[in-house]
Amino acid sequence: MDNFISGIHNYCDRWCERCVYADRCRVFAMEKEDRQVAANDPKWETSLEPITKTLEEAIKLLDKMAREKGIDLTRTDPEFEKERAEQKTAVEKHPLTQKSMAYLELSRQWLEQGLVKICMDKIFEEVELGIRTMQEGEREILLLRESLEVIRWYHHFIVAKSHRALMGKEGGYEKVLPEKDRDYNGTAKITRIAIERSLRAWATLLGFFEEEESALFRIMAALQQVQAELEQTFPDMDLFVRPGFDK
Ligand code: SF4
């Protein structure tokens, strides 16, 4: 028996280099193996051949089984397609999607100005000029770098995970399960964690950019709106226990 935690990768933030459960995650192990193969084999592309062949054989077998049962896999089910299209439209129009996109846009615009880099350069300069001590400089650079990394890591993640949670809820396929077992609640929960970490990171930046105060408050307000909408849409998310992370 292996030591992997089943399903842990479904409700994490995919920040593997910071993950305390990396050695218990099957996805991490597989990706590590792939990286090693790619590093050691210059013809890695050709080493994928066996997988491609296996997939092709699996598809042929599936096709054969379907034909035997009189099912045509090439035919689409119009009812299913219609439902799927309605589900997508509902998710796109949902306030959670709109708000998470609005946050992403505000965040992206602010980051694109490169103000954090300018601020870090200024700190380096002040250390060189003796206006700040080395320790002060290092501490501030670390805070800035960490905040920037957190914001960058999560701003797309919040949009993607909100979308996934909404698709799950709108699909209605999980209605037969109790709330505590519904995948969309686990997804909503990691989304809220990402929001909370991002809010702390923006709050840290506030301490460095007095002149940007109103822009930063606007971004944080947008993110708080995403949080409120998420909590309203998924009121039972805390019932879900994420494998490994929630004990
Ligand atoms: S559980 Fe950890 S190691 Fe596995 S995919 Fe998620 S972040 Fe990466």
py3Dmol code that shows the C-alpha trace and the ligand (Angstrom):
import py3Dmol

protein = """\
ATOM      1  CA  MET A   1       0.000   0.000   0.000  1.00  0.00           C
ATOM      2  CA  ASP A   2       1.310   3.460  -0.858  1.00  0.00           C
ATOM      3  CA  ASN A   3       1.365   6.508   1.356  1.00  0.00           C
ATOM      4  CA  PHE A   4      -0.551   8.825  -0.987  1.00  0.00           C
ATOM      5  CA  ILE A   5      -3.586  10.764   0.231  1.00  0.00           C
ATOM      6  CA  SER A   6      -6.416  10.017  -2.148  1.00  0.00           C
ATOM      7  CA  GLY A   7      -7.815  13.058  -3.960  1.00  0.00           C
ATOM      8  CA  ILE A   8      -5.634  15.620  -2.125  1.00  0.00           C
ATOM      9  CA  HIS A   9      -4.714  17.367  -5.404  1.00  0.00           C
ATOM     10  CA  ASN A  10      -8.351  18.212  -6.137  1.00  0.00           C
ATOM     11  CA  TYR A  11      -8.695  20.723  -3.305  1.00  0.00           C
ATOM     12  CA  CYS A  12      -5.220  22.247  -2.990  1.00  0.00           C
ATOM     13  CA  ASP A  13      -3.871  25.480  -4.438  1.00  0.00           C
ATOM     14  CA  ARG A  14      -1.437  23.699  -6.832  1.00  0.00           C
ATOM     15  CA  TRP A  15       1.474  25.567  -5.294  1.00  0.00           C
ATOM     16  CA  CYS A  16       3.519  22.384  -5.112  1.00  0.00           C
ATOM     17  CA  GLU A  17       6.818  23.970  -4.181  1.00  0.00           C
ATOM     18  CA  ARG A  18       5.214  25.204  -0.956  1.00  0.00           C
ATOM     19  CA  CYS A  19       3.068  22.169  -0.262  1.00  0.00           C
ATOM     20  CA  VAL A  20       3.695  20.281   2.967  1.00  0.00           C
ATOM     21  CA  TYR A  21       2.002  17.198   1.493  1.00  0.00           C
ATOM     22  CA  ALA A  22       4.017  16.989  -1.730  1.00  0.00           C
ATOM     23  CA  ASP A  23       5.502  13.627  -0.690  1.00  0.00           C
ATOM     24  CA  ARG A  24       1.990  12.256  -0.155  1.00  0.00           C
ATOM     25  CA  CYS A  25       0.518  13.515  -3.427  1.00  0.00           C
ATOM     26  CA  ARG A  26       0.238  11.152  -6.377  1.00  0.00           C
ATOM     27  CA  VAL A  27       0.006  14.015  -8.894  1.00  0.00           C
ATOM     28  CA  PHE A  28       3.197  15.580  -7.571  1.00  0.00           C
ATOM     29  CA  ALA A  29       4.953  12.203  -7.768  1.00  0.00           C
ATOM     30  CA  MET A  30       3.814  11.677 -11.363  1.00  0.00           C
ATOM     31  CA  GLU A  31       4.828  15.183 -12.407  1.00  0.00           C
ATOM     32  CA  LYS A  32       8.208  14.728 -10.724  1.00  0.00           C
ATOM     33  CA  GLU A  33       8.710  11.516 -12.641  1.00  0.00           C
ATOM     34  CA  ASP A  34       7.780  13.268 -15.913  1.00  0.00           C
ATOM     35  CA  ARG A  35      10.248  16.051 -15.176  1.00  0.00           C
ATOM     36  CA  GLN A  36      12.995  13.516 -14.519  1.00  0.00           C
ATOM     37  CA  VAL A  37      12.229  11.643 -17.734  1.00  0.00           C
ATOM     38  CA  ALA A  38      12.215  14.899 -19.695  1.00  0.00           C
ATOM     39  CA  ALA A  39      15.538  15.951 -18.153  1.00  0.00           C
ATOM     40  CA  ASN A  40      17.248  12.626 -18.834  1.00  0.00           C
ATOM     41  CA  ASP A  41      15.803  11.813 -22.240  1.00  0.00           C
ATOM     42  CA  PRO A  42      16.367  14.291 -25.076  1.00  0.00           C
ATOM     43  CA  LYS A  43      13.875  12.266 -27.155  1.00  0.00           C
ATOM     44  CA  TRP A  44      11.158  12.510 -24.546  1.00  0.00           C
ATOM     45  CA  GLU A  45       8.526  13.134 -27.191  1.00  0.00           C
ATOM     46  CA  THR A  46       9.157   9.683 -28.673  1.00  0.00           C
ATOM     47  CA  SER A  47       9.041   8.119 -25.216  1.00  0.00           C
ATOM     48  CA  LEU A  48       5.356   9.174 -25.140  1.00  0.00           C
ATOM     49  CA  GLU A  49       4.632   6.807 -27.991  1.00  0.00           C
ATOM     50  CA  PRO A  50       3.663   3.846 -25.776  1.00  0.00           C
ATOM     51  CA  ILE A  51       1.115   6.027 -23.940  1.00  0.00           C
ATOM     52  CA  THR A  52      -0.381   7.256 -27.224  1.00  0.00           C
ATOM     53  CA  LYS A  53      -0.670   3.673 -28.458  1.00  0.00           C
ATOM     54  CA  THR A  54      -2.323   2.549 -25.234  1.00  0.00           C
ATOM     55  CA  LEU A  55      -4.820   5.403 -25.513  1.00  0.00           C
ATOM     56  CA  GLU A  56      -5.597   4.579 -29.126  1.00  0.00           C
ATOM     57  CA  GLU A  57      -6.196   0.960 -28.173  1.00  0.00           C
ATOM     58  CA  ALA A  58      -8.440   1.988 -25.288  1.00  0.00           C
ATOM     59  CA  ILE A  59     -10.504   4.212 -27.627  1.00  0.00           C
ATOM     60  CA  LYS A  60     -10.859   1.356 -30.152  1.00  0.00           C
ATOM     61  CA  LEU A  61     -11.998  -0.995 -27.393  1.00  0.00           C
ATOM     62  CA  LEU A  62     -14.521   1.543 -26.106  1.00  0.00           C
ATOM     63  CA  ASP A  63     -15.824   2.065 -29.615  1.00  0.00           C
ATOM     64  CA  LYS A  64     -16.217  -1.699 -30.128  1.00  0.00           C
ATOM     65  CA  MET A  65     -18.075  -2.127 -26.817  1.00  0.00           C
ATOM     66  CA  ALA A  66     -20.384   0.794 -27.645  1.00  0.00           C
ATOM     67  CA  ARG A  67     -21.189  -0.641 -31.101  1.00  0.00           C
ATOM     68  CA  GLU A  68     -22.005  -3.999 -29.540  1.00  0.00           C
ATOM     69  CA  LYS A  69     -24.495  -2.257 -27.309  1.00  0.00           C
ATOM     70  CA  GLY A  70     -25.917  -0.249 -30.217  1.00  0.00           C
ATOM     71  CA  ILE A  71     -24.537   3.071 -28.997  1.00  0.00           C
ATOM     72  CA  ASP A  72     -23.135   5.524 -31.539  1.00  0.00           C
ATOM     73  CA  LEU A  73     -20.388   7.503 -29.810  1.00  0.00           C
ATOM     74  CA  THR A  74     -20.135  10.004 -32.653  1.00  0.00           C
ATOM     75  CA  ARG A  75     -23.737  11.150 -32.190  1.00  0.00           C
ATOM     76  CA  THR A  76     -24.276  13.981 -29.750  1.00  0.00           C
ATOM     77  CA  ASP A  77     -27.256  14.111 -27.442  1.00  0.00           C
ATOM     78  CA  PRO A  78     -29.071  17.379 -28.300  1.00  0.00           C
ATOM     79  CA  GLU A  79     -30.753  17.471 -24.901  1.00  0.00           C
ATOM     80  CA  PHE A  80     -27.430  17.091 -23.114  1.00  0.00           C
ATOM     81  CA  GLU A  81     -25.766  19.696 -25.365  1.00  0.00           C
ATOM     82  CA  LYS A  82     -28.591  22.138 -24.672  1.00  0.00           C
ATOM     83  CA  GLU A  83     -28.343  21.603 -20.916  1.00  0.00           C
ATOM     84  CA  ARG A  84     -24.576  22.045 -21.051  1.00  0.00           C
ATOM     85  CA  ALA A  85     -24.906  25.292 -23.023  1.00  0.00           C
ATOM     86  CA  GLU A  86     -27.471  26.638 -20.527  1.00  0.00           C
ATOM     87  CA  GLN A  87     -25.225  25.671 -17.653  1.00  0.00           C
ATOM     88  CA  LYS A  88     -22.278  27.529 -19.222  1.00  0.00           C
ATOM     89  CA  THR A  89     -24.369  30.635 -19.846  1.00  0.00           C
ATOM     90  CA  ALA A  90     -25.684  30.611 -16.273  1.00  0.00           C
ATOM     91  CA  VAL A  91     -22.123  30.341 -14.934  1.00  0.00           C
ATOM     92  CA  GLU A  92     -20.839  33.131 -17.172  1.00  0.00           C
ATOM     93  CA  LYS A  93     -23.642  35.442 -16.038  1.00  0.00           C
ATOM     94  CA  HIS A  94     -23.364  34.511 -12.379  1.00  0.00           C
ATOM     95  CA  PRO A  95     -22.344  37.423 -10.103  1.00  0.00           C
ATOM     96  CA  LEU A  96     -19.480  35.332  -8.718  1.00  0.00           C
ATOM     97  CA  THR A  97     -17.968  35.007 -12.205  1.00  0.00           C
ATOM     98  CA  GLN A  98     -18.497  38.685 -12.921  1.00  0.00           C
ATOM     99  CA  LYS A  99     -16.979  39.761  -9.614  1.00  0.00           C
ATOM    100  CA  SER A 100     -13.975  37.452  -9.802  1.00  0.00           C
ATOM    101  CA  MET A 101     -13.268  38.695 -13.338  1.00  0.00           C
ATOM    102  CA  ALA A 102     -13.562  42.304 -12.160  1.00  0.00           C
ATOM    103  CA  TYR A 103     -11.053  41.594  -9.390  1.00  0.00           C
ATOM    104  CA  LEU A 104      -8.663  39.904 -11.823  1.00  0.00           C
ATOM    105  CA  GLU A 105      -8.784  42.893 -14.138  1.00  0.00           C
ATOM    106  CA  LEU A 106      -8.182  45.449 -11.362  1.00  0.00           C
ATOM    107  CA  SER A 107      -5.387  43.382  -9.909  1.00  0.00           C
ATOM    108  CA  ARG A 108      -3.755  42.845 -13.309  1.00  0.00           C
ATOM    109  CA  GLN A 109      -3.894  46.549 -14.161  1.00  0.00           C
ATOM    110  CA  TRP A 110      -2.278  47.531 -10.894  1.00  0.00           C
ATOM    111  CA  LEU A 111       0.463  44.907 -11.125  1.00  0.00           C
ATOM    112  CA  GLU A 112       1.275  45.885 -14.711  1.00  0.00           C
ATOM    113  CA  GLN A 113       2.478  49.283 -13.525  1.00  0.00           C
ATOM    114  CA  GLY A 114       5.480  47.526 -11.960  1.00  0.00           C
ATOM    115  CA  LEU A 115       5.285  49.607  -8.784  1.00  0.00           C
ATOM    116  CA  VAL A 116       6.462  46.773  -6.544  1.00  0.00           C
ATOM    117  CA  LYS A 117       9.684  46.430  -8.521  1.00  0.00           C
ATOM    118  CA  ILE A 118      10.229  50.219  -8.351  1.00  0.00           C
ATOM    119  CA  CYS A 119       9.656  50.116  -4.592  1.00  0.00           C
ATOM    120  CA  MET A 120      12.136  47.251  -4.163  1.00  0.00           C
ATOM    121  CA  ASP A 121      14.773  49.103  -6.195  1.00  0.00           C
ATOM    122  CA  LYS A 122      14.264  52.140  -3.971  1.00  0.00           C
ATOM    123  CA  ILE A 123      14.766  50.042  -0.851  1.00  0.00           C
ATOM    124  CA  PHE A 124      18.012  48.588  -2.275  1.00  0.00           C
ATOM    125  CA  GLU A 125      19.195  52.110  -3.014  1.00  0.00           C
ATOM    126  CA  GLU A 126      18.362  53.316   0.487  1.00  0.00           C
ATOM    127  CA  VAL A 127      20.296  50.407   1.996  1.00  0.00           C
ATOM    128  CA  GLU A 128      23.278  51.301  -0.180  1.00  0.00           C
ATOM    129  CA  LEU A 129      23.051  54.929   0.905  1.00  0.00           C
ATOM    130  CA  GLY A 130      22.805  53.903   4.557  1.00  0.00           C
ATOM    131  CA  ILE A 131      19.296  55.364   4.950  1.00  0.00           C
ATOM    132  CA  ARG A 132      18.090  51.887   6.015  1.00  0.00           C
ATOM    133  CA  THR A 133      19.898  49.051   7.699  1.00  0.00           C
ATOM    134  CA  MET A 134      20.544  45.843   5.782  1.00  0.00           C
ATOM    135  CA  GLN A 135      18.145  43.930   8.083  1.00  0.00           C
ATOM    136  CA  GLU A 136      15.355  46.458   7.539  1.00  0.00           C
ATOM    137  CA  GLY A 137      15.919  46.330   3.796  1.00  0.00           C
ATOM    138  CA  GLU A 138      15.882  42.527   3.675  1.00  0.00           C
ATOM    139  CA  ARG A 139      12.758  42.304   5.783  1.00  0.00           C
ATOM    140  CA  GLU A 140      10.889  44.750   3.558  1.00  0.00           C
ATOM    141  CA  ILE A 141      12.043  43.131   0.328  1.00  0.00           C
ATOM    142  CA  LEU A 142      10.913  39.750   1.617  1.00  0.00           C
ATOM    143  CA  LEU A 143       7.496  41.122   2.564  1.00  0.00           C
ATOM    144  CA  LEU A 144       7.058  42.765  -0.823  1.00  0.00           C
ATOM    145  CA  ARG A 145       8.225  39.717  -2.757  1.00  0.00           C
ATOM    146  CA  GLU A 146       6.017  37.373  -0.767  1.00  0.00           C
ATOM    147  CA  SER A 147       2.934  39.583  -1.208  1.00  0.00           C
ATOM    148  CA  LEU A 148       3.533  39.893  -4.923  1.00  0.00           C
ATOM    149  CA  GLU A 149       3.969  36.130  -5.341  1.00  0.00           C
ATOM    150  CA  VAL A 150       0.792  35.384  -3.410  1.00  0.00           C
ATOM    151  CA  ILE A 151      -1.286  37.873  -5.402  1.00  0.00           C
ATOM    152  CA  ARG A 152       0.089  36.625  -8.709  1.00  0.00           C
ATOM    153  CA  TRP A 153      -0.383  32.989  -7.801  1.00  0.00           C
ATOM    154  CA  TYR A 154      -3.990  33.363  -6.843  1.00  0.00           C
ATOM    155  CA  HIS A 155      -5.597  35.994  -9.054  1.00  0.00           C
ATOM    156  CA  HIS A 156      -6.250  33.612 -11.974  1.00  0.00           C
ATOM    157  CA  PHE A 157      -6.773  30.722  -9.589  1.00  0.00           C
ATOM    158  CA  ILE A 158      -9.725  32.529  -7.935  1.00  0.00           C
ATOM    159  CA  VAL A 159     -11.450  32.977 -11.304  1.00  0.00           C
ATOM    160  CA  ALA A 160     -10.772  29.388 -12.421  1.00  0.00           C
ATOM    161  CA  LYS A 161     -11.875  27.789  -9.166  1.00  0.00           C
ATOM    162  CA  SER A 162     -15.003  29.954  -8.855  1.00  0.00           C
ATOM    163  CA  HIS A 163     -15.896  28.834 -12.358  1.00  0.00           C
ATOM    164  CA  ARG A 164     -15.322  25.159 -11.521  1.00  0.00           C
ATOM    165  CA  ALA A 165     -17.402  25.379  -8.336  1.00  0.00           C
ATOM    166  CA  LEU A 166     -20.250  27.097 -10.184  1.00  0.00           C
ATOM    167  CA  MET A 167     -20.196  24.546 -13.014  1.00  0.00           C
ATOM    168  CA  GLY A 168     -20.523  21.815 -10.398  1.00  0.00           C
ATOM    169  CA  LYS A 169     -23.408  23.523  -8.674  1.00  0.00           C
ATOM    170  CA  GLU A 170     -25.261  24.526 -11.834  1.00  0.00           C
ATOM    171  CA  GLY A 171     -24.813  21.015 -13.272  1.00  0.00           C
ATOM    172  CA  GLY A 172     -26.896  19.623 -10.441  1.00  0.00           C
ATOM    173  CA  TYR A 173     -25.215  16.204 -10.792  1.00  0.00           C
ATOM    174  CA  GLU A 174     -24.209  16.171  -7.140  1.00  0.00           C
ATOM    175  CA  LYS A 175     -27.673  16.736  -5.731  1.00  0.00           C
ATOM    176  CA  VAL A 176     -27.883  13.076  -4.765  1.00  0.00           C
ATOM    177  CA  LEU A 177     -24.894  13.515  -2.437  1.00  0.00           C
ATOM    178  CA  PRO A 178     -25.003  15.117   1.009  1.00  0.00           C
ATOM    179  CA  GLU A 179     -23.539  18.659   1.104  1.00  0.00           C
ATOM    180  CA  LYS A 180     -20.410  17.457   2.911  1.00  0.00           C
ATOM    181  CA  ASP A 181     -19.488  15.224  -0.060  1.00  0.00           C
ATOM    182  CA  ARG A 182     -20.182  17.652  -2.874  1.00  0.00           C
ATOM    183  CA  ASP A 183     -17.055  18.440  -4.853  1.00  0.00           C
ATOM    184  CA  TYR A 184     -18.120  22.048  -5.482  1.00  0.00           C
ATOM    185  CA  ASN A 185     -18.025  22.752  -1.739  1.00  0.00           C
ATOM    186  CA  GLY A 186     -14.384  21.580  -1.602  1.00  0.00           C
ATOM    187  CA  THR A 187     -13.574  23.781  -4.575  1.00  0.00           C
ATOM    188  CA  ALA A 188     -15.339  26.767  -3.008  1.00  0.00           C
ATOM    189  CA  LYS A 189     -13.371  26.204   0.194  1.00  0.00           C
ATOM    190  CA  ILE A 190      -9.946  26.387  -1.489  1.00  0.00           C
ATOM    191  CA  THR A 191     -11.179  29.453  -3.396  1.00  0.00           C
ATOM    192  CA  ARG A 192     -12.009  31.178  -0.123  1.00  0.00           C
ATOM    193  CA  ILE A 193      -8.554  30.306   1.253  1.00  0.00           C
ATOM    194  CA  ALA A 194      -6.981  31.844  -1.858  1.00  0.00           C
ATOM    195  CA  ILE A 195      -9.070  34.993  -1.350  1.00  0.00           C
ATOM    196  CA  GLU A 196      -8.099  35.300   2.312  1.00  0.00           C
ATOM    197  CA  ARG A 197      -4.395  34.916   1.523  1.00  0.00           C
ATOM    198  CA  SER A 198      -4.661  37.451  -1.282  1.00  0.00           C
ATOM    199  CA  LEU A 199      -6.429  39.937   0.983  1.00  0.00           C
ATOM    200  CA  ARG A 200      -3.604  39.645   3.532  1.00  0.00           C
ATOM    201  CA  ALA A 201      -1.055  40.188   0.757  1.00  0.00           C
ATOM    202  CA  TRP A 202      -2.820  43.333  -0.516  1.00  0.00           C
ATOM    203  CA  ALA A 203      -3.055  44.616   3.070  1.00  0.00           C
ATOM    204  CA  THR A 204       0.717  44.178   3.394  1.00  0.00           C
ATOM    205  CA  LEU A 205       1.266  46.198   0.214  1.00  0.00           C
ATOM    206  CA  LEU A 206      -0.843  49.002   1.678  1.00  0.00           C
ATOM    207  CA  GLY A 207       1.931  49.619   4.194  1.00  0.00           C
ATOM    208  CA  PHE A 208       4.371  50.356   1.346  1.00  0.00           C
ATOM    209  CA  PHE A 209       2.291  52.471  -1.035  1.00  0.00           C
ATOM    210  CA  GLU A 210       0.656  55.386   0.734  1.00  0.00           C
ATOM    211  CA  GLU A 211       0.061  57.211  -2.560  1.00  0.00           C
ATOM    212  CA  GLU A 212      -1.688  54.120  -3.963  1.00  0.00           C
ATOM    213  CA  GLU A 213      -4.029  53.770  -1.005  1.00  0.00           C
ATOM    214  CA  SER A 214      -7.272  54.414  -2.872  1.00  0.00           C
ATOM    215  CA  ALA A 215      -6.351  52.057  -5.751  1.00  0.00           C
ATOM    216  CA  LEU A 216      -5.396  49.306  -3.311  1.00  0.00           C
ATOM    217  CA  PHE A 217      -8.574  49.779  -1.282  1.00  0.00           C
ATOM    218  CA  ARG A 218     -10.585  49.482  -4.485  1.00  0.00           C
ATOM    219  CA  ILE A 219      -8.887  46.204  -5.340  1.00  0.00           C
ATOM    220  CA  MET A 220      -9.421  44.850  -1.828  1.00  0.00           C
ATOM    221  CA  ALA A 221     -13.075  45.891  -1.908  1.00  0.00           C
ATOM    222  CA  ALA A 222     -13.489  44.046  -5.210  1.00  0.00           C
ATOM    223  CA  LEU A 223     -11.936  40.953  -3.676  1.00  0.00           C
ATOM    224  CA  GLN A 224     -14.135  41.198  -0.595  1.00  0.00           C
ATOM    225  CA  GLN A 225     -17.136  41.258  -2.900  1.00  0.00           C
ATOM    226  CA  VAL A 226     -15.929  38.017  -4.475  1.00  0.00           C
ATOM    227  CA  GLN A 227     -15.608  36.531  -0.993  1.00  0.00           C
ATOM    228  CA  ALA A 228     -19.124  37.617   0.025  1.00  0.00           C
ATOM    229  CA  GLU A 229     -20.612  36.247  -3.205  1.00  0.00           C
ATOM    230  CA  LEU A 230     -18.757  32.962  -2.795  1.00  0.00           C
ATOM    231  CA  GLU A 231     -19.991  32.542   0.780  1.00  0.00           C
ATOM    232  CA  GLN A 232     -23.535  33.328  -0.254  1.00  0.00           C
ATOM    233  CA  THR A 233     -23.432  30.886  -3.176  1.00  0.00           C
ATOM    234  CA  PHE A 234     -21.787  28.060  -1.236  1.00  0.00           C
ATOM    235  CA  PRO A 235     -23.060  28.430   2.333  1.00  0.00           C
ATOM    236  CA  ASP A 236     -22.165  24.826   3.218  1.00  0.00           C
ATOM    237  CA  MET A 237     -18.593  24.777   2.002  1.00  0.00           C
ATOM    238  CA  ASP A 238     -17.247  24.288   5.527  1.00  0.00           C
ATOM    239  CA  LEU A 239     -18.953  20.916   5.748  1.00  0.00           C
ATOM    240  CA  PHE A 240     -16.515  19.595   3.164  1.00  0.00           C
ATOM    241  CA  VAL A 241     -13.332  18.069   4.593  1.00  0.00           C
ATOM    242  CA  ARG A 242     -10.446  18.438   2.128  1.00  0.00           C
ATOM    243  CA  PRO A 243      -8.342  15.274   2.187  1.00  0.00           C
ATOM    244  CA  GLY A 244      -5.069  15.880   4.018  1.00  0.00           C
ATOM    245  CA  PHE A 245      -5.490  19.624   4.574  1.00  0.00           C
ATOM    246  CA  ASP A 246      -8.545  19.676   6.864  1.00  0.00           C
ATOM    247  CA  LYS A 247      -8.166  17.369   9.769  1.00  0.00           C
TER     248      LYS A 247
END
"""
ligand_1 = """\
8
SF4
S -1.543 18.496 -3.047
Fe 0.323 19.673 -2.900
S 1.809 18.620 -4.140
Fe -0.216 17.840 -4.710
S -0.836 19.077 -6.508
Fe -1.612 20.041 -4.643
S -0.082 21.560 -4.045
Fe 0.882 20.121 -5.486
"""
view = py3Dmol.view(width=600, height=400)
view.addModel(protein, "pdb")
view.setStyle({"model": 0}, {"cartoon": {"style": "trace"}})
view.addModel(ligand_1, "xyz")
view.setStyle({"model": 1}, {"stick": {}})
view.zoomTo()
view.show()
